[in-house]
Amino acid sequence: MNTGFSPFPWLALLLLAAVLFGTLRSRRRLRRIPVLTARSPAQAGEQADREAGPRDFAWLTVAGVTVDKELEHSAVEFATAQGLLVLDLVPGDMAVEPLLDLLHEFDPIAFRTDPVARGRGAEHALLVHTDVLRRADVAPARDLTRAELADVTARLKRYAARSTGHAIAPGLRGNPPDARAYKALTAARGGSPVGSLGGLLGETAAFAGAGYGTPFWGLLAFAAWWVQPYAVVAGSAPVRPRDAAVSTLGRPFLAAVRWLRAAAGPAAPARWTPAEDAARRSAYAAELADGTDRFFEPRATACPWCGSDRLRVRLRTKDRLQGKPGRFVLDRCRGCGHTFQNPRLSLDGLSFYYRDFYDGVGADGAESMFAGMTRHYRNRARLVRRHAEPARWLDVGTGHAHMCLVGKSELPDTAFDGLDLGAGVEEAARRGWIDHAYVGQFPDHADSLAGRYDVVSMHHYLEHTRDPGAELDAAAKVVTPGGHLLIEVPDPQCWYARLLHRRWHPWFQPQHQHFVPLGNLTQALTARGFTVAEVERGPAHQGQLFMAAATATLAAVAPDPRQPWAVPRFAPARRVWRGAAAAVFVPVFAAAALLDLLGSAAARTLGPAGGSDAYRVLARKEPG
């Protein structure tokens, strides 16, 4: 008799539970979306003209969608009453599968409370205040594709971070889904068609495995998925899809046809034109023609923190972030424990390796990365709030100022300013995420900003700098007596750094140049007149370490040939290889996600014992 353990019954039950949970969640989300109340122009026109009026708003719609005067007045009245500058309309008869996609990604309640949430809508009609259009440099349009409207929705949400909302428009007629536009639409939403295909294959394999091991429960899970569209919209749903019955009955077959057409359809439009792509490739080829030696300074023989010459190599690695050419070495000082890049990047090297990471080719990825850290932003602001109620806060290395935007939710009476090298900080000011933008090196601004801020923060900034001591000196000048300095950096002493070795994501080579142990930092703060008020480890844990390691491994096995610094030989074959590798890595990513989930839970208790990949220090500047 076979008494061995079989995972199939558990797999089938987990699938069934996941489908039921997803169905109930989608039903709840659908019923939380407000519904426009239809009013005639005669009823609504006078009030709309008096308050905001259609003249203060403009429309962005996809081809084939018509907004009549009655709906226009209702939408303007609703937006004005709710304080919305951007209003996405969900058609009252929206097709089932696009509706399910929307409800899977979009929670009406969470969306309004998370100012950095990615803009997501039904991609039919968008009502936008003219001031938002002006600041975002977007023109009204009536004949967009769904992919174009998805892209502009994400952009406009950044300029109306707390004043973007959704409403169901019963009188708005929706367009049928177009499988041929799937790739472009997925890319516009910030996803990857290859990743979505890998997810579909993984889901299909899971259903097949559950059905093979436990036919009854496997078929029950599949049946629950089959009738999910009808289950979501059944009853008193505010959206009544015209295709509900047909899409439900034919869901398995229609899904297969849709995916086959999407796979064979035209590729998603490239972010860059062929001429722009060629120019970028040519520029990178010219920079690399003489090798990478000029990107590095001479190797240091002493620790930049304590001056000791007792150095040893801790790590040799390559660029696992972008895959650009070059090899990098991190040395560790045996005297004080400081780890630093040696040889460090030259100014030319910094320019080369930072390019197209936070802007250009990598702009969308960087925006998504920072937008996914809301919990960390809130924890940082709450740490400060436990000790002070600052009037002015300067965030150094702010990027696009995501931290400042979310921090405002916790400290509404605080004025947030930002400082950074790139144009992103000026963009943050245009979005309204900060009150004032400073561009340049922090030490260069220190004298003019002396004593002006109650809080100065450096979140994952100090490790990027060439001279951490000079940055701390600048902070000591800028923080007012009795004010606070908040610093968060990777923890080189955590056990993840040893476990994952070269693939520990916070090594972040070649951008991170210094890794400061907690003891060294507290001594440096004390020497500059600060007293440590609180240290956090578990709450500072960034997480996603195993997922980042898996992503780095995939990039090493199958580099992305679309990058302008990549060698374009046999590019079609390389793209096929990358797609195949991504599909094979689906179970690896699933395992990594589970490990990260367990690691994040453990960090809350094991953080002080090295279970957190970062630490956070709040220090008070003593008067006198």
SEKOL-77423 format. One record per residue (C-alpha): x, y, z; residue number from 1. Coordinates in pm, 1 decimal. Layout:
% SEKOL-77423
         px         py         pz   pos
          X          Y          Z   NUM
...
***
This chain:
% SEKOL-77423
         px         py         pz   pos
        0.0        0.0        0.0     1
      133.1      341.7      -93.5     2
      149.6      561.7      215.6     3
      368.0      833.1       65.3     4
      265.2     1198.6       88.9     5
       90.9     1341.8     -220.0     6
       67.5     1718.0     -272.3     7
     -219.3     1694.0     -520.0     8
     -514.8     1706.2     -274.1     9
     -368.1     2012.3     -106.8    10
     -301.6     2172.2     -444.3    11
     -662.9     2122.1     -552.2    12
     -798.3     2265.3     -225.9    13
     -562.9     2563.6     -245.8    14
     -673.3     2631.7     -602.8    15
    -1038.0     2608.9     -505.0    16
     -984.0     2842.3     -210.2    17
     -792.8     3088.6     -429.7    18
    -1069.9     3096.1     -692.2    19
    -1342.3     3142.5     -431.5    20
    -1146.1     3415.0     -255.1    21
    -1079.7     3594.2     -584.8    22
    -1447.2     3575.5     -678.4    23
    -1568.2     3717.7     -347.1    24
    -1302.7     3989.5     -354.7    25
    -1402.0     4095.6     -706.6    26
    -1772.5     4103.8     -611.1    27
    -1694.3     4324.5     -312.2    28
    -1471.5     4558.2     -512.1    29
    -1728.8     4596.6     -789.4    30
    -1996.4     4700.6     -544.3    31
    -1767.1     4955.5     -380.7    32
    -1727.8     5159.7     -700.6    33
    -1962.4     5461.9     -690.0    34
    -2236.5     5483.3     -951.2    35
    -2314.8     5807.5    -1133.1    36
    -2669.5     5934.9    -1095.8    37
    -2803.7     6035.4    -1433.3    38
    -2934.3     6391.9    -1451.1    39
    -3051.4     6594.7    -1744.1    40
    -2850.1     6894.8    -1862.7    41
    -3133.9     7123.1    -1749.6    42
    -3110.6     6986.4    -1394.5    43
    -2731.8     6973.5    -1368.7    44
    -2618.3     7248.0    -1602.3    45
    -2677.4     7547.0    -1374.7    46
    -2496.3     7395.6    -1075.1    47
    -2208.4     7262.6    -1287.7    48
    -2155.9     7600.9    -1451.3    49
    -2158.9     7771.2    -1114.7    50
    -1909.4     7535.3     -947.9    51
    -1660.8     7390.7    -1195.7    52
    -1835.8     7360.9    -1526.7    53
    -1737.4     7151.6    -1827.5    54
    -1507.3     7432.4    -1934.4    55
    -1271.2     7338.5    -1647.5    56
    -1257.7     6973.6    -1754.5    57
    -1171.3     6789.2    -2072.6    58
    -1219.5     6435.2    -2201.1    59
     -984.1     6159.2    -2302.6    60
    -1173.3     5872.5    -2466.9    61
    -1096.7     5568.7    -2679.8    62
    -1219.8     5542.6    -3035.7    63
    -1584.3     5436.4    -3053.6    64
    -1681.5     5566.0    -2708.9    65
    -1925.0     5857.9    -2694.5    66
    -1994.7     6076.8    -2391.2    67
    -2325.8     6260.5    -2426.3    68
    -2416.5     6587.5    -2256.1    69
    -2618.2     6422.0    -1982.5    70
    -2327.5     6195.7    -1886.0    71
    -2082.7     6486.2    -1911.0    72
    -2280.7     6697.6    -1663.5    73
    -2323.1     6402.3    -1426.2    74
    -1950.3     6325.7    -1436.4    75
    -1848.3     6688.8    -1378.0    76
    -2093.9     6723.6    -1091.2    77
    -1968.2     6400.6     -931.0    78
    -1601.3     6496.9     -970.6    79
    -1665.0     6841.4     -822.4    80
    -1858.7     6704.8     -527.1    81
    -1590.5     6443.3     -453.4    82
    -1295.8     6681.6     -502.6    83
    -1163.7     6478.7     -795.6    84
     -939.1     6616.1    -1067.8    85
     -928.2     6288.5    -1263.4    86
    -1235.8     6065.6    -1297.7    87
    -1229.9     5730.0    -1478.5    88
    -1566.7     5605.5    -1602.0    89
    -1647.2     5235.3    -1596.7    90
    -1903.5     5148.8    -1867.5    91
    -2228.0     5006.9    -1735.4    92
    -2202.3     4715.3    -1978.8    93
    -1823.3     4661.5    -1965.8    94
    -1718.5     4323.7    -2107.6    95
    -1659.6     4049.6    -1850.3    96
    -1291.1     3965.1    -1896.1    97
    -1165.5     4327.8    -1899.4    98
    -1386.6     4390.7    -1596.9    99
    -1232.4     4094.9    -1412.4   100
     -883.7     4221.2    -1504.6   101
     -970.2     4562.4    -1359.3   102
    -1112.6     4419.5    -1036.7   103
     -810.3     4193.8     -995.6   104
     -571.3     4491.3     -999.0   105
     -786.8     4768.7     -854.9   106
     -936.1     4811.6     -506.8   107
    -1156.4     5125.7     -492.1   108
    -1089.1     5185.1     -121.4   109
     -714.3     5117.3     -125.0   110
     -673.0     5325.1     -441.8   111
     -804.0     5641.2     -277.2   112
     -586.6     5593.6       34.2   113
     -261.9     5512.9     -149.9   114
     -136.0     5824.2     -330.6   115
      144.0     5633.2     -507.0   116
      -82.0     5357.1     -642.6   117
      -42.8     5312.5    -1017.1   118
     -318.5     5477.3    -1217.5   119
     -554.0     5206.3    -1344.6   120
     -894.4     5241.5    -1502.4   121
    -1149.0     5088.2    -1734.0   122
     -969.9     5247.9    -2031.6   123
    -1279.6     5391.2    -2197.5   124
    -1337.4     5751.7    -2084.8   125
    -1138.3     5981.8    -1858.9   126
    -1255.2     6320.6    -1729.8   127
     -955.2     6540.5    -1640.2   128
     -925.2     6889.3    -1496.6   129
     -746.4     7123.2    -1735.8   130
     -485.1     7219.3    -1473.4   131
     -378.2     6853.9    -1445.6   132
     -355.9     6824.3    -1824.1   133
     -140.6     7136.0    -1835.4   134
      102.8     7020.5    -1566.7   135
      124.5     6670.6    -1715.3   136
      162.0     6808.5    -2070.2   137
     -125.5     6594.1    -2199.8   138
     -372.1     6710.9    -2464.6   139
     -742.0     6614.2    -2473.1   140
     -818.9     6342.4    -2730.1   141
    -1122.9     6145.8    -2846.0   142
     -975.3     5864.0    -3056.0   143
     -714.0     5693.2    -2838.6   144
     -647.5     5321.1    -2824.5   145
     -703.3     5144.2    -2493.2   146
     -326.7     5104.3    -2456.1   147
     -274.4     5478.1    -2507.1   148
     -544.0     5563.3    -2253.6   149
     -396.2     5312.5    -2005.0   150
      -58.2     5481.9    -2039.3   151
     -196.4     5833.3    -1995.5   152
     -410.7     5723.1    -1698.4   153
      -96.8     5610.2    -1517.2   154
       70.4     5942.6    -1597.9   155
     -220.9     6161.9    -1490.6   156
     -260.0     5978.0    -1159.5   157
       85.7     6107.9    -1062.5   158
      -34.0     6466.1    -1109.2   159
     -355.1     6405.7     -915.3   160
     -220.9     6161.6     -658.3   161
     -496.7     6215.7     -401.3   162
     -770.9     6334.4     -635.1   163
     -812.5     6050.2     -886.2   164
    -1121.8     5832.8     -863.7   165
    -1361.0     5603.7    -1046.4   166
    -1733.2     5584.1    -1105.6   167
    -1962.7     5348.6    -1293.2   168
    -2152.7     5521.1    -1573.1   169
    -2465.7     5313.3    -1647.3   170
    -2528.9     5501.8    -1969.2   171
    -2178.0     5462.0    -2108.4   172
    -2150.3     5186.4    -2367.8   173
    -1825.3     4991.9    -2361.6   174
    -1614.4     4855.8    -2643.8   175
    -1573.1     4480.0    -2690.8   176
    -1228.2     4341.9    -2593.5   177
     -967.0     4309.5    -2867.6   178
     -729.0     4016.9    -2818.7   179
     -500.0     4152.2    -3089.6   180
     -421.1     4455.5    -2872.9   181
     -337.9     4244.4    -2566.7   182
       40.2     4287.1    -2585.7   183
       24.0     4664.3    -2620.5   184
     -233.5     4689.8    -2341.7   185
      -30.7     4471.6    -2104.0   186
      282.1     4679.8    -2165.2   187
       89.7     5005.3    -2114.6   188
      -34.4     4878.4    -1778.3   189
      323.6     4824.6    -1668.2   190
      320.8     4447.0    -1710.7   191
      500.6     4202.9    -1935.5   192
      325.0     3984.9    -2195.6   193
      593.4     3721.9    -2139.4   194
      534.9     3730.3    -1765.2   195
      158.1     3708.4    -1814.9   196
      203.1     3412.7    -2047.8   197
      424.8     3246.0    -1789.8   198
      156.1     3302.3    -1527.9   199
     -108.1     3148.4    -1756.8   200
      110.0     2843.4    -1818.0   201
      168.3     2807.9    -1444.2   202
     -204.7     2835.5    -1372.6   203
     -284.6     2579.9    -1643.2   204
      -24.3     2338.6    -1506.0   205
     -165.3     2381.3    -1154.6   206
     -518.8     2295.3    -1269.3   207
     -387.5     1999.3    -1466.8   208
     -188.3     1872.9    -1168.3   209
     -482.6     1912.4     -931.8   210
     -713.6     1730.3    -1171.4   211
     -462.8     1449.8    -1224.4   212
     -407.1     1386.5     -853.2   213
     -760.0     1443.6     -722.3   214
    -1013.8     1442.9    -1008.8   215
    -1315.9     1548.7     -801.1   216
    -1155.5     1845.1     -622.3   217
     -955.4     1939.6     -931.0   218
    -1270.4     1949.6    -1144.3   219
    -1451.0     2143.9     -873.1   220
    -1174.1     2406.9     -867.8   221
    -1185.8     2428.4    -1248.1   222
    -1564.4     2460.0    -1245.1   223
    -1541.3     2742.8     -991.6   224
    -1300.5     2924.3    -1222.4   225
    -1527.7     2855.4    -1522.0   226
    -1836.2     3019.7    -1368.0   227
    -1638.1     3300.0    -1200.0   228
    -1746.5     3574.9    -1446.5   229
    -2116.3     3509.9    -1383.5   230
    -2058.9     3476.4    -1008.6   231
    -1892.9     3819.1     -994.4   232
    -2169.8     4008.8    -1175.1   233
    -2470.2     3804.9    -1056.7   234
    -2728.4     3970.6     -836.1   235
    -2749.1     4346.2     -788.7   236
    -2422.6     4425.9     -964.0   237
    -2386.3     4786.2    -1085.0   238
    -2225.1     4662.4    -1409.8   239
    -2427.9     4435.2    -1637.6   240
    -2197.4     4301.5    -1912.2   241
    -2369.8     4224.5    -2240.4   242
    -2144.5     3923.5    -2289.0   243
    -2184.2     3775.5    -1937.6   244
    -2362.8     3455.5    -2046.3   245
    -2154.3     3391.4    -2357.9   246
    -1822.2     3468.2    -2187.6   247
    -1907.8     3244.6    -1893.1   248
    -2025.1     2947.2    -2097.0   249
    -1733.4     2964.7    -2337.0   250
    -1464.6     3086.9    -2095.0   251
    -1207.8     2803.7    -2141.6   252
    -1238.0     2813.1    -2519.2   253
    -1247.6     3191.9    -2547.7   254
     -945.2     3220.9    -2316.0   255
     -747.4     2979.8    -2536.4   256
     -843.1     3169.7    -2852.6   257
     -763.3     3504.9    -2691.8   258
     -419.9     3393.8    -2578.7   259
     -337.0     3232.8    -2912.9   260
     -436.8     3548.7    -3098.7   261
     -241.2     3759.4    -2853.7   262
       69.5     3542.9    -2894.1   263
       46.9     3561.3    -3272.0   264
      -61.3     3924.2    -3285.5   265
      155.7     4232.1    -3333.6   266
      410.7     4307.1    -3065.2   267
      360.4     4584.1    -2816.9   268
      475.7     4918.5    -2954.7   269
      836.6     4995.3    -2866.5   270
      905.2     5272.9    -2620.4   271
     1163.8     5412.1    -2862.1   272
     1146.3     5450.4    -3239.2   273
     1398.7     5248.7    -3444.1   274
     1598.6     5566.5    -3501.8   275
     1606.4     5648.5    -3128.4   276
     1702.6     5291.3    -3043.9   277
     1982.0     5297.6    -3301.5   278
     2110.3     5627.8    -3162.2   279
     2117.1     5488.3    -2808.4   280
     2298.4     5175.2    -2917.3   281
     2549.2     5380.9    -3111.6   282
     2613.6     5608.2    -2810.9   283
     2674.0     5311.7    -2578.1   284
     2898.3     5140.3    -2833.0   285
     3109.1     5456.1    -2860.6   286
     3144.9     5482.0    -2482.9   287
     3249.5     5117.7    -2453.7   288
     3488.2     5120.5    -2749.6   289
     3787.3     5179.0    -2519.6   290
     3674.2     4944.9    -2244.4   291
     3567.5     5028.2    -1890.5   292
     3897.0     5122.8    -1723.4   293
     3818.1     5494.9    -1731.1   294
     3505.2     5430.6    -1528.0   295
     3715.7     5352.3    -1218.5   296
     3952.1     5546.5     -996.4   297
     4283.5     5401.5     -868.9   298
     4241.2     5131.8     -606.5   299
     4246.7     5262.4     -246.1   300
     4493.5     5116.3        3.1   301
     4319.9     5242.7      320.3   302
     3967.1     5234.3      461.8   303
     3782.4     5560.5      384.1   304
     3603.3     5538.0      720.1   305
     3884.2     5476.0      972.0   306
     4204.0     5491.2      764.0   307
     4314.9     5133.9      840.3   308
     4511.8     4946.5      574.6   309
     4378.8     4607.0      693.4   310
     4157.4     4538.8      393.8   311
     4028.9     4216.0      244.6   312
     3807.3     4142.9      -54.0   313
     3453.2     4068.2       52.7   314
     3290.9     4033.9     -287.8   315
     3362.9     4034.2     -659.0   316
     3062.3     4075.9     -883.4   317
     2922.3     4231.9    -1200.1   318
     2632.2     4459.1    -1285.6   319
     2332.1     4244.6    -1194.7   320
     2092.7     4538.6    -1218.7   321
     2123.4     4632.0    -1584.7   322
     2381.5     4391.6    -1719.6   323
     2620.7     4664.5    -1831.0   324
     2985.8     4563.3    -1881.4   325
     3226.4     4590.4    -1589.5   326
     3350.5     4404.8    -1281.2   327
     3322.3     4543.5     -929.0   328
     3499.5     4470.2     -601.8   329
     3380.8     4535.7     -247.9   330
     3648.5     4544.5       24.0   331
     3586.7     4509.8      396.9   332
     3798.8     4685.3      656.9   333
     3918.2     4445.3      928.4   334
     3962.4     4738.5     1162.2   335
     3613.1     4893.1     1171.2   336
     3402.0     4658.6      955.3   337
     3322.9     4920.6      690.5   338
     3259.0     4772.0      343.2   339
     3322.9     4988.4       38.7   340
     3360.2     4975.2     -337.6   341
     3728.1     4949.2     -429.2   342
     3818.6     5078.3     -677.8   343
     3525.9     5316.2     -666.7   344
     3357.0     5457.4     -974.4   345
     3492.0     5773.6    -1130.9   346
     3258.1     6057.5    -1222.1   347
     3242.4     5917.8    -1576.7   348
     3161.2     5578.8    -1430.5   349
     2880.4     5716.9    -1217.7   350
     2732.6     5885.5    -1524.2   351
     2758.0     5566.4    -1730.7   352
     2612.9     5321.2    -1480.0   353
     2333.8     5544.9    -1350.1   354
     2217.2     5632.4    -1700.0   355
     1890.9     5465.1    -1805.2   356
     1828.6     5324.5    -1457.9   357
     1613.0     5593.8    -1298.9   358
     1535.6     5768.2    -1626.7   359
     1529.2     5683.0    -1997.7   360
     1498.6     5307.3    -2056.8   361
     1453.6     5229.2    -1687.4   362
     1217.7     5514.0    -1592.2   363
      899.9     5304.5    -1577.8   364
     1066.1     5026.7    -1380.6   365
     1208.9     5269.8    -1127.2   366
      871.1     5439.9    -1087.3   367
      703.1     5103.6    -1022.6   368
      973.4     5003.5     -773.9   369
      937.0     5319.4     -565.6   370
      556.8     5313.6     -588.9   371
      553.2     4968.3     -428.7   372
      710.5     5085.3     -101.4   373
      416.1     5261.1       61.4   374
      445.5     5061.5      384.2   375
      808.4     5169.1      426.4   376
      726.9     5534.3      363.4   377
      453.1     5528.0      625.1   378
      678.0     5352.6      879.8   379
      946.4     5618.1      836.5   380
      701.0     5902.2      889.7   381
      548.3     5727.2     1191.0   382
      890.4     5684.4     1347.4   383
      944.8     6059.8     1329.6   384
      591.6     6130.5     1452.2   385
      658.2     5932.7     1769.8   386
      932.2     6179.8     1860.5   387
      838.0     6511.3     1699.1   388
      586.5     6711.9     1496.5   389
      812.1     6876.8     1238.1   390
      714.2     7190.9     1054.0   391
      969.5     7142.9      772.6   392
     1120.6     6820.2      641.1   393
     1395.7     6788.4      379.8   394
     1426.8     6450.1      208.0   395
     1777.2     6411.7       63.0   396
     1809.5     6178.7     -236.1   397
     1434.8     6201.7     -279.3   398
     1409.5     6087.3     -642.9   399
     1050.5     6160.0     -745.2   400
      960.5     6222.4     -377.3   401
      740.2     5918.4     -318.1   402
      844.2     5928.1       48.6   403
      733.0     6291.6       82.0   404
      397.4     6226.0      -82.7   405
      310.9     5936.5      147.8   406
      466.8     6108.3      450.3   407
      220.3     6392.9      401.9   408
      -58.1     6145.0      480.4   409
       95.5     6082.3      823.1   410
      207.6     6441.0      887.6   411
      -42.7     6666.1      707.2   412
       86.8     6986.6      872.1   413
      448.7     6925.9      765.7   414
      597.8     7099.1      461.9   415
      809.1     6851.0      262.7   416
     1097.2     6958.4       38.2   417
     1327.3     6737.5     -167.8   418
     1687.8     6738.6     -287.7   419
     1846.3     6522.6     -556.5   420
     2085.5     6531.2     -848.5   421
     1850.7     6444.2    -1132.6   422
     1554.3     6610.7    -1297.3   423
     1319.3     6381.6    -1102.0   424
     1308.7     6619.5     -805.6   425
     1189.9     6902.6    -1031.6   426
      929.0     6669.2    -1175.8   427
      815.6     6595.9     -818.4   428
      757.3     6967.2     -763.5   429
      550.4     6988.1    -1083.9   430
      341.2     6694.7     -963.9   431
      284.1     6875.1     -634.5   432
      449.0     6601.0     -429.2   433
      691.9     6847.6     -263.2   434
      679.5     7217.9     -191.0   435
     1032.4     7300.1     -307.5   436
     1297.0     7118.9     -512.7   437
     1674.4     7151.9     -471.4   438
     1896.5     7015.6     -746.7   439
     2259.4     6924.0     -682.8   440
     2490.5     6776.7     -419.6   441
     2371.2     6803.8      -60.5   442
     2702.4     6945.1       76.7   443
     2685.4     7223.5     -183.7   444
     2347.7     7337.2      -42.0   445
     2436.5     7296.3      326.6   446
     2542.6     7654.8      397.2   447
     2236.6     7812.5      235.1   448
     2002.9     7570.8      416.2   449
     2175.8     7584.1      756.6   450
     1935.9     7541.7     1048.2   451
     1623.0     7551.0      832.9   452
     1479.0     7200.6      876.3   453
     1330.7     7018.9     1173.7   454
     1391.3     6685.3      999.6   455
     1644.8     6580.3      738.2   456
     1605.7     6228.5      602.0   457
     1841.9     6008.4      401.5   458
     1663.3     5689.6      295.2   459
     1893.4     5448.9      111.9   460
     2096.9     5749.0        6.9   461
     2415.1     5737.5      212.6   462
     2533.9     5414.8       49.1   463
     2520.9     5585.5     -292.3   464
     2748.1     5875.6     -195.5   465
     3119.8     5912.6     -258.5   466
     3190.9     6058.4       86.8   467
     2938.5     5964.6      360.0   468
     3123.7     6180.2      615.0   469
     3067.7     6495.0      409.1   470
     2697.0     6412.4      383.2   471
     2669.1     6374.2      761.3   472
     2852.1     6705.4      805.9   473
     2598.5     6871.4      575.9   474
     2308.4     6720.5      771.5   475
     2454.9     6851.5     1097.9   476
     2444.9     7202.5      949.2   477
     2095.9     7183.6      803.4   478
     1910.7     7026.0     1099.0   479
     1790.7     7286.3     1344.8   480
     1895.9     7239.4     1711.7   481
     1647.2     6999.2     1868.0   482
     1560.2     6862.7     1523.7   483
     1613.0     6510.9     1393.6   484
     1814.3     6325.0     1131.6   485
     1659.0     6006.0      993.1   486
     1889.1     5759.5      813.3   487
     1806.7     5421.8      658.2   488
     2074.9     5206.0      494.3   489
     2137.4     4839.2      404.7   490
     2274.7     4630.1      689.4   491
     2597.9     4458.9      573.2   492
     2594.9     4250.7      892.0   493
     2264.7     4072.5      819.6   494
     2275.1     3700.8      748.5   495
     2102.6     3744.8      409.5   496
     2426.5     3902.7      284.4   497
     2611.3     3579.9      360.9   498
     2333.8     3346.1      247.8   499
     2273.2     3505.2      -94.4   500
     2634.1     3623.4     -141.5   501
     2667.2     3795.2     -482.7   502
     2291.7     3788.3     -534.2   503
     2206.8     3978.1     -216.5   504
     2015.4     4261.2     -380.5   505
     2129.4     4546.4     -147.8   506
     2486.9     4507.8     -274.3   507
     2329.7     4691.8     -568.6   508
     2650.4     4711.5     -766.5   509
     2778.1     4933.8     -907.4   510
     2560.4     5205.4     -747.8   511
     2620.2     5137.0     -378.0   512
     2966.4     5252.1     -275.1   513
     2958.0     5230.4      107.1   514
     2804.8     4989.1      359.3   515
     2815.5     5129.7      711.9   516
     2764.9     4901.5     1016.1   517
     2527.5     5038.6     1278.4   518
     2802.4     5090.0     1536.2   519
     3007.0     5300.5     1296.5   520
     2709.3     5519.3     1209.2   521
     2606.8     5583.6     1569.1   522
     2965.2     5684.6     1655.1   523
     2973.8     5923.5     1359.5   524
     2641.6     6079.2     1463.2   525
     2755.2     6124.3     1821.1   526
     3072.1     6297.5     1702.9   527
     2853.8     6549.2     1515.8   528
     2634.6     6640.5     1811.9   529
     2350.7     6391.9     1765.7   530
     2198.3     6153.2     2016.9   531
     2037.6     5835.3     1883.8   532
     1667.4     5843.6     1975.7   533
     1555.0     5513.1     1824.0   534
     1682.8     5229.8     1604.2   535
     1456.3     5008.9     1391.7   536
     1561.1     4688.2     1218.0   537
     1259.1     4465.0     1154.3   538
     1033.4     4747.3     1025.8   539
     1317.6     4860.0      796.8   540
     1341.3     4520.0      624.4   541
     1303.5     4577.6      248.2   542
     1225.8     4216.7      158.1   543
     1185.9     4065.2     -189.1   544
     1541.9     3933.7     -157.5   545
     1480.7     3587.0     -300.5   546
     1267.9     3729.1     -580.4   547
     1546.8     3974.6     -664.9   548
     1799.5     3689.4     -659.3   549
     1582.2     3485.6     -896.9   550
     1540.7     3785.5    -1127.2   551
     1918.0     3842.2    -1130.0   552
     1973.0     3476.3    -1213.0   553
     1726.3     3493.1    -1500.8   554
     1899.8     3807.0    -1629.2   555
     2235.3     3625.4    -1616.4   556
     2100.5     3318.1    -1796.0   557
     1898.5     3511.6    -2054.7   558
     1993.9     3882.7    -2075.3   559
     1739.7     4118.8    -2225.3   560
     1857.6     4184.1    -2584.3   561
     1644.9     4498.6    -2609.0   562
     1875.2     4697.4    -2380.9   563
     2074.1     4952.1    -2584.9   564
     2408.0     4835.4    -2435.7   565
     2336.5     4470.2    -2522.3   566
     2505.9     4306.8    -2820.3   567
     2228.0     4275.8    -3080.2   568
     2364.3     3963.2    -3255.5   569
     2085.3     3714.3    -3328.0   570
     1838.7     3932.2    -3140.3   571
     1525.0     3733.6    -3247.5   572
     1680.1     3410.3    -3120.9   573
     1780.5     3580.6    -2797.3   574
     1427.6     3707.2    -2745.3   575
     1286.9     3357.4    -2795.0   576
     1544.5     3222.1    -2549.2   577
     1456.0     3486.6    -2291.2   578
     1084.9     3410.9    -2324.1   579
     1145.6     3037.9    -2284.2   580
     1371.0     3096.3    -1983.8   581
     1108.0     3320.5    -1821.4   582
      846.9     3045.4    -1858.8   583
     1083.2     2787.4    -1705.2   584
     1151.7     3022.7    -1413.4   585
      782.1     3047.4    -1313.8   586
      812.6     2784.2    -1035.6   587
     1139.5     2945.8     -923.6   588
      964.5     3279.1     -883.3   589
      677.3     3110.7     -699.1   590
      921.2     2953.2     -452.2   591
     1107.6     3283.0     -414.8   592
      781.8     3465.8     -337.8   593
      702.5     3213.7      -64.6   594
     1050.5     3246.8       87.6   595
     1022.5     3625.8       82.1   596
      685.6     3605.6      255.6   597
      833.4     3389.5      530.5   598
     1141.5     3612.9      552.7   599
      936.6     3928.7      594.0   600
      734.0     3766.6      871.8   601
     1052.6     3648.1     1044.3   602
     1215.9     3991.8     1017.7   603
      969.9     4130.8     1271.2   604
     1117.1     3905.8     1540.4   605
     1462.9     3823.8     1403.8   606
     1551.3     4173.1     1280.4   607
     1780.0     4255.9     1576.9   608
     1953.2     3919.9     1529.3   609
     2045.8     3986.4     1166.3   610
     1714.2     3892.1     1008.3   611
     1659.1     4237.5      855.4   612
     1839.9     4354.5      543.2   613
     1837.8     4720.7      657.0   614
     1832.4     4938.1      966.6   615
     1681.3     5276.5     1041.2   616
     1824.8     5534.2     1284.6   617
     1653.2     5846.8     1417.9   618
     1897.3     6085.8     1589.2   619
     1826.8     6413.0     1768.2   620
     2057.0     6711.7     1727.0   621
     2134.6     6841.4     2073.4   622
     2109.8     7217.2     2126.0   623
     2430.3     7410.1     2189.6   624
***
